[in-house]
């Protein structure tokens, strides 16, 4: 028996992503993250850290969107109808 691990068979409808493709995707994610995107390519950052930082970044973006939405709702509720109509029209463009 060889020293290679046997891999489970892929079902006919799935495509296998190569390790190189995964590494490329992790690098692209790293470049999108503000705190890691400035790292030079020579700086080794683990894929696990990139994925964890991506999750944290997305959570923070969700919190910011929720905060801005709440503040906008308060603004619209406290604005006169002309201002509220103007804001609504800007948001729907």
N, CA, C and O atoms as a MOPAC input file, in Angstrom:
PM7 MOZYME 1SCF
protein

 N      0.83400 1    -1.18300 1     0.00000 1
 C      0.00000 1     0.00000 1     0.00000 1
 C      0.87900 1     1.24800 1     0.00000 1
 O      1.90200 1     1.27600 1     0.68400 1
 N      0.50800 1     2.25400 1    -0.73600 1
 C      1.30900 1     3.47200 1    -0.80900 1
 C      1.01400 1     4.34800 1     0.39600 1
 O      0.04700 1     4.11800 1     1.12200 1
 N      1.85300 1     5.35600 1     0.60200 1
 C      1.70300 1     6.26800 1     1.72100 1
 C      0.67800 1     7.36300 1     1.47900 1
 O      0.44400 1     8.19400 1     2.35600 1
 N      0.06600 1     7.37700 1     0.30900 1
 C     -0.91300 1     8.41500 1    -0.01400 1
 C     -2.21900 1     8.12900 1     0.69600 1
 O     -2.62800 1     6.97900 1     0.85800 1
 N     -2.86500 1     9.21200 1     1.11700 1
 C     -4.18500 1     9.07400 1     1.72700 1
 C     -5.22200 1     8.88200 1     0.63600 1
 O     -5.14000 1     9.48500 1    -0.43400 1
 N     -6.18100 1     8.04800 1     0.92000 1
 C     -7.27000 1     7.92300 1    -0.04600 1
 C     -8.22700 1     9.07800 1     0.17900 1
 O     -8.48100 1     9.47600 1     1.31500 1
 N     -8.74800 1     9.60400 1    -0.89500 1
 C     -9.67200 1    10.72900 1    -0.81700 1
 C    -11.06300 1    10.23500 1    -1.12400 1
 O    -11.25500 1     9.34900 1    -1.95700 1
 N    -12.04200 1    10.82000 1    -0.43800 1
 C    -13.40700 1    10.42100 1    -0.76000 1
 C    -13.74300 1    10.82000 1    -2.19000 1
 O    -13.26600 1    11.84100 1    -2.68500 1
 N    -14.54100 1    10.03400 1    -2.83100 1
 C    -14.93600 1    10.33900 1    -4.20600 1
 C    -15.87900 1    11.52700 1    -4.21800 1
 O    -16.72300 1    11.68300 1    -3.33600 1
 N    -15.72200 1    12.34800 1    -5.21800 1
 C    -16.58900 1    13.50700 1    -5.39100 1
 C    -17.85300 1    13.06100 1    -6.11000 1
 O    -17.80700 1    12.22900 1    -7.01600 1
 N    -18.98100 1    13.62500 1    -5.69400 1
 C    -20.20600 1    13.31600 1    -6.41400 1
 C    -20.12700 1    13.96000 1    -7.79300 1
 O    -19.35400 1    14.89400 1    -8.00400 1
 N    -20.91100 1    13.46900 1    -8.71100 1
 C    -20.79800 1    13.90200 1   -10.10300 1
 C    -21.09500 1    15.38400 1   -10.30400 1
 O    -20.62600 1    15.96400 1   -11.28300 1
 N    -21.86200 1    16.02200 1    -9.40500 1
 C    -22.23700 1    17.42000 1    -9.59500 1
 C    -21.27000 1    18.41000 1    -8.97400 1
 O    -21.48900 1    19.61600 1    -9.09300 1
 N    -20.21200 1    17.96000 1    -8.31800 1
 C    -19.29600 1    18.89500 1    -7.65400 1
 C    -17.96900 1    18.97400 1    -8.38400 1
 O    -17.54200 1    18.02600 1    -9.04400 1
 N    -17.33300 1    20.11500 1    -8.25200 1
 C    -16.00100 1    20.28500 1    -8.81900 1
 C    -15.02500 1    20.46800 1    -7.67200 1
 O    -15.33600 1    21.09600 1    -6.66000 1
 N    -13.87900 1    19.92500 1    -7.84700 1
 C    -12.84900 1    20.00700 1    -6.81700 1
 C    -12.02400 1    21.26300 1    -7.05300 1
 O    -11.62900 1    21.56600 1    -8.17900 1
 N    -11.77400 1    21.98500 1    -5.97200 1
 C    -10.94200 1    23.17800 1    -6.04200 1
 C     -9.53500 1    22.77700 1    -5.62600 1
 O     -9.33800 1    22.13200 1    -4.59600 1
 N     -8.57300 1    23.16300 1    -6.42900 1
 C     -7.19000 1    22.79000 1    -6.12800 1
 C     -6.64600 1    23.63300 1    -4.98500 1
 O     -7.18300 1    24.69300 1    -4.66400 1
 N     -5.59200 1    23.15400 1    -4.38800 1
 C     -4.94900 1    23.87700 1    -3.29300 1
 C     -4.43600 1    25.23900 1    -3.77300 1
 O     -4.48200 1    26.22200 1    -3.03300 1
 N     -3.95000 1    25.29000 1    -5.01100 1
 C     -3.47800 1    26.56200 1    -5.57500 1
 C     -4.62600 1    27.56100 1    -5.70600 1
 O     -4.45700 1    28.75000 1    -5.43300 1
 N     -5.79500 1    27.07300 1    -6.12400 1
 C     -6.95400 1    27.96000 1    -6.24400 1
 C     -7.37400 1    28.48500 1    -4.87300 1
 O     -7.71300 1    29.66000 1    -4.73200 1
 N     -7.35100 1    27.61900 1    -3.87100 1
 C     -7.69200 1    28.04800 1    -2.50900 1
 C     -6.69400 1    29.09400 1    -2.02900 1
 O     -7.08400 1    30.10600 1    -1.44600 1
 N     -5.42300 1    28.85600 1    -2.27000 1
 C     -4.39900 1    29.82100 1    -1.85500 1
 C     -4.60000 1    31.17100 1    -2.54800 1
 O     -4.45900 1    32.22100 1    -1.92100 1
 N     -4.92900 1    31.14200 1    -3.83700 1
 C     -5.20200 1    32.38700 1    -4.57000 1
 C     -6.40100 1    33.12600 1    -3.98000 1
 O     -6.37300 1    34.35000 1    -3.84600 1
 N     -7.44700 1    32.39000 1    -3.63000 1
 C     -8.62900 1    33.01000 1    -3.03500 1
 C     -8.33500 1    33.60800 1    -1.66400 1
 O     -8.85500 1    34.67100 1    -1.32300 1
 N     -7.50600 1    32.92900 1    -0.88200 1
 C     -7.11800 1    33.45200 1     0.43000 1
 C     -6.31500 1    34.73700 1     0.26500 1
 O     -6.50600 1    35.68600 1     1.02600 1
 N     -5.42400 1    34.78100 1    -0.71500 1
 C     -4.64100 1    35.99400 1    -0.98600 1
 C     -5.56800 1    37.13400 1    -1.40100 1
 O     -5.38300 1    38.26900 1    -0.96300 1
 N     -6.56500 1    36.84300 1    -2.24300 1
 C     -7.51700 1    37.87800 1    -2.66200 1
 C     -8.31000 1    38.39300 1    -1.46700 1
 O     -8.53100 1    39.59800 1    -1.34600 1
 N     -8.74000 1    37.49300 1    -0.58200 1
 C     -9.44500 1    37.91800 1     0.62500 1
 C     -8.55300 1    38.79800 1     1.48700 1
 O     -8.99000 1    39.82500 1     2.00600 1
 N     -7.30900 1    38.39000 1     1.63200 1
 C     -6.35200 1    39.14400 1     2.44000 1
 C     -6.20500 1    40.56800 1     1.91300 1
 O     -6.10300 1    41.51100 1     2.69600 1
 N     -6.19500 1    40.72500 1     0.60600 1
 C     -6.04600 1    42.04600 1     0.00000 1
 C     -7.27100 1    42.92200 1     0.23700 1
 O     -7.16700 1    44.14800 1     0.21700 1
 N     -8.42500 1    42.31000 1     0.45900 1
 C     -9.65200 1    43.06800 1     0.69900 1
 C     -9.78100 1    43.55400 1     2.14000 1
 O    -10.53600 1    44.48600 1     2.41700 1
 N     -9.05600 1    42.93400 1     3.04700 1
 C     -9.15900 1    43.28800 1     4.45700 1
 C     -8.26700 1    44.48200 1     4.77500 1
 O     -7.07200 1    44.46100 1     4.48100 1
 N     -8.84300 1    45.52300 1     5.37300 1
 C     -8.04500 1    46.71800 1     5.65600 1
 C     -6.81100 1    46.43700 1     6.52000 1
 O     -5.73600 1    46.97300 1     6.25300 1
 N     -6.95900 1    45.60600 1     7.54600 1
 C     -5.82600 1    45.37300 1     8.44000 1
 C     -4.79500 1    44.40900 1     7.87500 1
 O     -3.64600 1    44.41200 1     8.31700 1
 N     -5.17500 1    43.59000 1     6.91500 1
 C     -4.22300 1    42.65500 1     6.31100 1
 C     -3.86300 1    43.01400 1     4.88300 1
 O     -2.84700 1    42.55300 1     4.36300 1
 N     -4.67500 1    43.82200 1     4.25000 1
 C     -4.47300 1    44.14500 1     2.84700 1
 C     -3.19000 1    44.88800 1     2.56900 1
 O     -2.66500 1    44.84000 1     1.45600 1
 N     -2.67500 1    45.58300 1     3.58500 1
 C     -1.43600 1    46.32600 1     3.39900 1
 C     -0.20600 1    45.44600 1     3.56900 1
 O      0.91200 1    45.88200 1     3.29400 1
 N     -0.40400 1    44.21100 1     4.02100 1
 C      0.73000 1    43.30000 1     4.18300 1
 C      1.33300 1    43.00700 1     2.82200 1
 O      0.62000 1    42.85400 1     1.83100 1
 N      2.62400 1    42.93300 1     2.78900 1
 C      3.28800 1    42.58400 1     1.52900 1
 C      3.11100 1    41.09900 1     1.28600 1
 O      2.90900 1    40.32800 1     2.22400 1
 N      3.18400 1    40.71400 1     0.06800 1
 C      3.00600 1    39.31600 1    -0.29100 1
 C      4.01300 1    38.42200 1     0.41200 1
 O      3.74300 1    37.24000 1     0.62700 1
 N      5.16400 1    38.96500 1     0.77300 1
 C      6.18200 1    38.17000 1     1.44900 1
 C      5.82200 1    37.91500 1     2.90800 1
 O      6.35800 1    36.99800 1     3.52900 1
 N      4.90600 1    38.73200 1     3.46400 1
 C      4.47300 1    38.51400 1     4.83300 1
 C      3.56300 1    37.29400 1     4.86700 1
 O      2.50900 1    37.27100 1     4.23100 1
 N      3.97900 1    36.29600 1     5.60700 1
 C      3.19000 1    35.06800 1     5.68200 1
 C      2.09000 1    35.23700 1     6.72300 1
 O      2.35800 1    35.48400 1     7.89800 1
 N      0.86400 1    35.09900 1     6.27300 1
 C     -0.29800 1    35.12800 1     7.14600 1
 C     -1.04500 1    33.83000 1     6.88500 1
 O     -1.29400 1    33.47100 1     5.73500 1
 N     -1.39900 1    33.13600 1     7.94500 1
 C     -2.06200 1    31.85200 1     7.75600 1
 C     -3.45400 1    32.03000 1     7.15700 1
 O     -4.11300 1    33.05000 1     7.35600 1
 N     -3.87100 1    31.02200 1     6.43000 1
 C     -5.21100 1    31.03900 1     5.83900 1
 C     -6.26000 1    31.12200 1     6.93800 1
 O     -7.28600 1    31.78100 1     6.77000 1
 N     -6.00800 1    30.46000 1     8.05700 1
 C     -6.95500 1    30.49800 1     9.17400 1
 C     -7.12500 1    31.92700 1     9.68900 1
 O     -8.24100 1    32.34800 1     9.99500 1
 N     -6.02800 1    32.66900 1     9.78500 1
 C     -6.12100 1    34.05600 1    10.25100 1
 C     -6.88200 1    34.91400 1     9.24100 1
 O     -7.70600 1    35.74300 1     9.62700 1
 N     -6.61400 1    34.72200 1     7.96900 1
 C     -7.31300 1    35.49000 1     6.93800 1
 C     -8.81100 1    35.21300 1     7.01500 1
 O     -9.62000 1    36.13900 1     6.94100 1
 N     -9.18400 1    33.94100 1     7.16200 1
 C    -10.60300 1    33.59700 1     7.24400 1
 C    -11.24100 1    34.16600 1     8.51100 1
 O    -12.36000 1    34.67800 1     8.46700 1
 N    -10.53600 1    34.07700 1     9.63600 1
 C    -11.06500 1    34.62000 1    10.89000 1
 C    -11.21900 1    36.13600 1    10.79100 1
 O    -12.24700 1    36.68500 1    11.18900 1
 N    -10.21100 1    36.80300 1    10.26700 1
 C    -10.28300 1    38.25900 1    10.11700 1
 C    -11.39100 1    38.65900 1     9.14200 1
 O    -12.03800 1    39.69000 1     9.32800 1
 N    -11.61200 1    37.84800 1     8.10200 1
 C    -12.69300 1    38.11800 1     7.15700 1
 C    -14.04200 1    38.03600 1     7.86300 1
 O    -14.89500 1    38.90300 1     7.67700 1
 N    -14.23300 1    37.00700 1     8.66500 1
 C    -15.48400 1    36.86700 1     9.42900 1
 C    -15.68500 1    38.05200 1    10.36300 1
 O    -16.78200 1    38.60700 1    10.43600 1
 N    -14.63200 1    38.44300 1    11.07600 1
 C    -14.73100 1    39.58700 1    11.99000 1
 C    -15.05200 1    40.87500 1    11.23600 1
 O    -15.86200 1    41.68200 1    11.69200 1
 N    -14.42300 1    41.06000 1    10.10000 1
 C    -14.64600 1    42.25600 1     9.29800 1
 C    -16.09500 1    42.31900 1     8.81200 1
 O    -16.72200 1    43.37700 1     8.85500 1
 N    -16.61900 1    41.19100 1     8.35400 1
 C    -18.00800 1    41.14800 1     7.88500 1
 C    -18.96000 1    41.43100 1     9.04700 1
 O    -19.93800 1    42.16000 1     8.87900 1
 N    -18.68000 1    40.85600 1    10.23500 1
 C    -19.51100 1    41.15100 1    11.41200 1
 C    -19.50300 1    42.64700 1    11.71800 1
 O    -20.55100 1    43.23400 1    11.98600 1
 N    -18.33100 1    43.25600 1    11.67800 1
 C    -18.23200 1    44.69900 1    11.93700 1
 C    -18.99900 1    45.50600 1    10.90000 1
 O    -19.65600 1    46.48900 1    11.24600 1
 N    -18.92700 1    45.10800 1     9.63800 1
 C    -19.68300 1    45.80100 1     8.59500 1
 C    -21.18500 1    45.69600 1     8.85500 1
 O    -21.91700 1    46.66800 1     8.67300 1
 N    -21.63900 1    44.52800 1     9.27500 1
 C    -23.05700 1    44.35600 1     9.60800 1
 C    -23.46400 1    45.28400 1    10.74500 1
 O    -24.52700 1    45.90400 1    10.69800 1
 N    -22.61400 1    45.37800 1    11.76900 1
 C    -22.91700 1    46.28400 1    12.89600 1
 C    -22.98800 1    47.72500 1    12.42800 1
 O    -23.87200 1    48.47200 1    12.84600 1
 N    -22.05800 1    48.12400 1    11.56000 1
 C    -22.06300 1    49.49300 1    11.04600 1
 C    -23.32600 1    49.77200 1    10.22700 1
 O    -23.92800 1    50.83800 1    10.35300 1
 N    -23.71800 1    48.82600 1     9.40100 1
 C    -24.93700 1    48.99500 1     8.60400 1
 C    -26.14600 1    49.11400 1     9.51600 1
 O    -27.00600 1    49.96900 1     9.30500 1
 N    -26.21300 1    48.25900 1    10.53200 1
 C    -27.32900 1    48.33200 1    11.48400 1
 C    -27.35200 1    49.67800 1    12.19800 1
 O    -28.41800 1    50.27000 1    12.36700 1
 N    -26.19700 1    50.16500 1    12.61600 1
 C    -26.10400 1    51.45200 1    13.30900 1
 C    -26.53900 1    52.59500 1    12.39800 1
 O    -27.31100 1    53.46100 1    12.80900 1
 N    -26.05100 1    52.59700 1    11.17500 1
 C    -26.41500 1    53.65700 1    10.22600 1
 C    -27.91100 1    53.58600 1     9.90200 1
 O    -28.57300 1    54.61800 1     9.79900 1
 N    -28.43600 1    52.38200 1     9.74400 1
 C    -29.87200 1    52.22700 1     9.46600 1
 C    -30.70700 1    52.76600 1    10.61800 1
 O    -31.71400 1    53.44200 1    10.40400 1
 N    -30.28700 1    52.46600 1    11.82800 1
 C    -31.01200 1    52.95200 1    13.00400 1
 C    -30.96300 1    54.48100 1    13.07900 1
 O    -31.97700 1    55.12900 1    13.33800 1
 N    -29.78900 1    55.04200 1    12.85200 1
 C    -29.66900 1    56.50600 1    12.89300 1
 C    -30.49200 1    57.15500 1    11.78300 1
 O    -31.10000 1    58.20400 1    11.99400 1
 N    -30.51300 1    56.54200 1    10.61300 1
 C    -31.30700 1    57.06900 1     9.50700 1
 C    -32.80300 1    57.00000 1     9.83400 1
 O    -33.54900 1    57.94000 1     9.55800 1
 N    -33.22800 1    55.89500 1    10.41600 1
 C    -34.64000 1    55.76800 1    10.81400 1
 C    -35.03500 1    56.84500 1    11.80900 1
 O    -36.11600 1    57.42600 1    11.71400 1
 N    -34.14500 1    57.11000 1    12.77000 1
 C    -34.41300 1    58.16800 1    13.75200 1
 C    -34.47200 1    59.52900 1    13.06500 1
 O    -35.33200 1    60.35300 1    13.38000 1
 N    -33.57200 1    59.75700 1    12.14300 1
 C    -33.55000 1    61.02300 1    11.41400 1
 C    -34.83200 1    61.21900 1    10.62200 1
 O    -35.42500 1    62.29800 1    10.62800 1
 N    -35.25000 1    60.16000 1     9.94200 1
 C    -36.48200 1    60.24300 1     9.15300 1
 C    -37.70500 1    60.44900 1    10.04900 1
 O    -38.63300 1    61.17100 1     9.68400 1
 N    -37.70000 1    59.82100 1    11.20400 1
 C    -38.83400 1    59.95300 1    12.11800 1
 C    -38.91700 1    61.35700 1    12.69900 1
 O    -40.00900 1    61.84100 1    12.99500 1
 N    -37.76800 1    62.01600 1    12.86700 1
 C    -37.73200 1    63.34200 1    13.48600 1
 C    -37.68500 1    64.47800 1    12.47000 1
 O    -37.64900 1    65.64600 1    12.85500 1
 N    -37.68500 1    64.15000 1    11.17900 1
 C    -37.60600 1    65.17400 1    10.14500 1
 C    -39.00200 1    65.59000 1     9.71100 1
 O    -39.96800 1    64.83800 1     9.83900 1
 N    -39.07800 1    66.81800 1     9.19000 1
 C    -40.36500 1    67.20400 1     8.61500 1
 C    -40.57900 1    66.41000 1     7.33400 1
 O    -39.64000 1    65.79900 1     6.82400 1
 N    -41.75400 1    66.41100 1     6.82900 1
 C    -42.08900 1    65.55900 1     5.69200 1
 C    -41.30400 1    65.89800 1     4.43900 1
 O    -41.00900 1    65.00000 1     3.65000 1
 N    -40.95200 1    67.16400 1     4.22400 1
 C    -40.19400 1    67.54300 1     3.02500 1
 C    -38.78000 1    66.96300 1     3.09300 1
 O    -38.27500 1    66.43300 1     2.10400 1
 N    -38.14200 1    67.06700 1     4.26900 1
 C    -36.79800 1    66.50200 1     4.41800 1
 C    -36.83400 1    64.98700 1     4.30100 1
 O    -35.98100 1    64.39200 1     3.64200 1
 N    -37.81100 1    64.36400 1     4.93200 1
 C    -37.92300 1    62.90700 1     4.88100 1
 C    -38.15000 1    62.44500 1     3.44900 1
 O    -37.56900 1    61.44700 1     3.02300 1
 N    -38.98600 1    63.15800 1     2.70000 1
 C    -39.24500 1    62.79400 1     1.30600 1
 C    -37.98000 1    62.93000 1     0.47700 1
 O    -37.70800 1    62.09100 1    -0.38200 1
 N    -37.20100 1    63.98300 1     0.72600 1
 C    -35.94600 1    64.18100 1     0.00000 1
 C    -34.97300 1    63.04200 1     0.29800 1
 O    -34.35100 1    62.50200 1    -0.61700 1
 N    -34.84100 1    62.67800 1     1.55900 1
 C    -33.93300 1    61.59700 1     1.94000 1
 C    -34.38100 1    60.27700 1     1.31800 1
 O    -33.56300 1    59.52300 1     0.79100 1
 N    -35.66500 1    60.00800 1     1.38100 1
 C    -36.19000 1    58.76800 1     0.77900 1
 C    -35.92200 1    58.74500 1    -0.73200 1
 O    -35.56100 1    57.70400 1    -1.28000 1
 N    -36.09600 1    59.87500 1    -1.39500 1
 C    -35.84300 1    59.89100 1    -2.83600 1
 C    -34.38000 1    59.68400 1    -3.16000 1
 O    -34.05700 1    59.06100 1    -4.17200 1
 N    -33.48200 1    60.19400 1    -2.32100 1
 C    -32.06000 1    59.97000 1    -2.53300 1
 C    -31.68400 1    58.51000 1    -2.32200 1
 O    -30.81500 1    57.97300 1    -3.00900 1
 N    -32.34700 1    57.88000 1    -1.36600 1
 C    -32.03900 1    56.47500 1    -1.06200 1
 C    -32.54400 1    55.52400 1    -2.14000 1
 O    -31.98800 1    54.44000 1    -2.32100 1
 N    -33.58500 1    55.91800 1    -2.85100 1
 C    -34.15000 1    55.01800 1    -3.86000 1
 C    -33.49700 1    55.18600 1    -5.22800 1
 O    -33.85600 1    54.47400 1    -6.16500 1
 N    -32.56400 1    56.09400 1    -5.36400 1
 C    -31.89400 1    56.29600 1    -6.66200 1
 C    -30.87800 1    55.22600 1    -6.92100 1
 O    -30.22200 1    55.23700 1    -7.96200 1

